[in-house]
C-alpha cells in the first residue's frame, strides 16, 4: 500500500524552462515569519509581510509570480500548512 501525502498543494506553478535558484538565506527569512492560522494571527498581515520580504530579494526569473508561488509554502506552518 502506497503512503503518500495527506494533502496536496493547490498552488499552481507556471511552466518555465528557466531554473529558479533560491538561496538558503531566503528560505530561512521566509520561514522565520510563518503563519500558523492561530486565532491571534491576521492572514492579511502575513501576506503583506510575505510580499514585503520577497520584494527585497532579487531573482533571475521570467515570471515573478513563480517566485512568490514557490516561496509561499515555506511561509506556512501547522494548521495553515495543512
C-alpha positions in Angstrom: 0.0 0.0 0.0 1.4 3.4 -1.1 1.6 6.0 1.7 1.5 9.5 0.1 1.0 12.9 1.5 -2.3 13.6 3.2 -2.9 16.9 1.4 -1.8 18.2 -1.9 -1.0 21.9 -2.7 -3.3 23.9 -4.8 -0.6 26.3 -5.7 0.0 26.2 -9.5 3.5 27.0 -10.7 3.8 28.3 -14.2 5.7 26.1 -16.6 9.1 27.6 -17.5 12.4 26.3 -18.9 14.4 28.6 -16.6 15.5 27.1 -13.3 14.9 29.2 -10.2 17.8 29.4 -7.8 16.8 30.1 -4.2 19.5 30.9 -1.7 19.1 29.2 1.7 19.1 32.6 3.4 15.8 33.4 1.6 14.1 30.3 2.8 15.3 31.0 6.3 14.0 34.6 6.1 10.6 33.4 4.9 10.5 30.5 7.4 11.1 32.8 10.4 7.9 34.7 9.5 5.5 31.8 9.3 1.7 31.9 9.5 0.2 29.1 11.6 -3.6 30.1 11.5 -3.8 30.7 15.2 -6.6 33.0 16.4 -4.4 35.9 17.2 -2.8 35.9 13.7 -4.0 38.1 10.8 -3.7 36.4 7.4 -3.7 39.8 5.6 -0.8 41.0 7.7 1.0 37.7 6.9 0.5 38.3 3.2 1.7 41.9 3.4 4.8 40.8 5.3 5.4 37.9 2.9 5.2 40.3 -0.2 7.4 42.8 1.5 10.1 40.1 2.3 10.1 38.5 -1.1 10.1 42.0 -2.7 13.5 42.6 -1.1 15.0 39.6 -2.8 16.4 39.5 -6.3 15.8 36.6 -8.6 16.5 35.9 -12.3 13.0 34.8 -13.3 10.8 35.5 -16.3 7.8 35.1 -14.1 7.9 36.9 -10.7 4.7 35.1 -9.8 6.7 31.8 -9.8 9.0 33.2 -7.1 6.0 34.0 -4.9 4.3 30.7 -5.5 7.4 28.6 -4.8 8.3 30.5 -1.6 4.7 30.8 -0.2 4.5 27.2 1.2 7.6 27.9 3.3 5.7 30.8 4.9 3.1 28.4 6.3 3.2 26.1 9.3 1.0 23.9 11.4 -2.8 24.2 10.7 -2.2 26.8 7.9 0.2 24.4 6.1 -2.4 21.6 6.2 
